[in-house]
């Protein structure tokens, strides 16, 4: 609500690790915009469902991915 009142928008880029079981861990903000947007982006990352884990030569592996989250009013 505060972002809407102040007209704050932008994109937050978060790097996360997709674990072997598909869960998301170790979120790291790569591009800082505004603390309010960053906190909301981290909240969104924490509620993501499990992903399909990565594979390398048939073996399930941990994978780092960058997730862009765009906030637009």
C-alpha positions in Angstrom: 0.0 0.0 0.0 2.8 2.4 0.9 4.5 1.8 -2.5 1.3 2.6 -4.2 0.8 5.8 -2.2 4.4 6.9 -3.0 4.4 5.7 -6.6 7.3 3.3 -6.1 7.9 0.8 -8.8 10.8 -1.0 -10.4 12.4 -4.4 -10.8 14.1 -6.5 -8.2 16.5 -9.3 -9.3 16.9 -12.1 -6.8 19.3 -15.1 -7.2 18.1 -18.3 -5.5 19.3 -21.8 -5.3 17.0 -24.6 -6.5 17.8 -27.5 -4.3 17.9 -31.2 -5.3 14.4 -31.6 -3.9 13.0 -28.6 -5.8 12.8 -26.2 -2.9 14.0 -22.6 -3.1 16.8 -21.5 -0.7 19.5 -18.9 -0.2 17.7 -15.8 -1.7 20.1 -13.0 -2.5 19.1 -9.6 -3.9 21.2 -8.7 -7.0 19.6 -5.4 -7.9 18.5 -3.0 -5.2 15.7 -0.6 -5.9 13.8 0.2 -2.7 13.6 -1.6 0.6 9.8 -1.9 0.4 10.0 -3.6 -3.0 12.9 -5.8 -1.9 11.0 -7.0 1.2 7.9 -7.8 -0.9 10.1 -9.7 -3.5 11.7 -11.8 -0.7 8.2 -12.5 0.6 7.1 -13.7 -2.8 10.2 -15.9 -3.2 9.5 -17.6 0.2 6.0 -18.7 -0.9 7.0 -20.1 -4.3 6.0 -23.8 -4.9 8.7 -26.4 -5.4 10.5 -26.4 -8.8 11.6 -29.3 -11.0 15.2 -29.7 -9.9 18.0 -29.4 -12.4 19.8 -32.3 -14.0 23.4 -32.6 -15.3 24.2 -35.8 -17.2 21.2 -37.5 -15.6 22.1 -36.6 -12.0 19.9 -34.2 -10.0 21.9 -31.1 -9.0 21.5 -27.8 -7.2 21.1 -24.8 -9.6 21.4 -21.1 -9.0 18.9 -19.0 -11.0 18.0 -15.3 -11.2 14.4 -14.5 -10.7 13.3 -11.0 -11.9 10.3 -9.5 -10.1 8.8 -6.4 -11.8 6.6 -4.1 -9.7 4.5 -1.8 -12.0 1.7 0.6 -10.9 
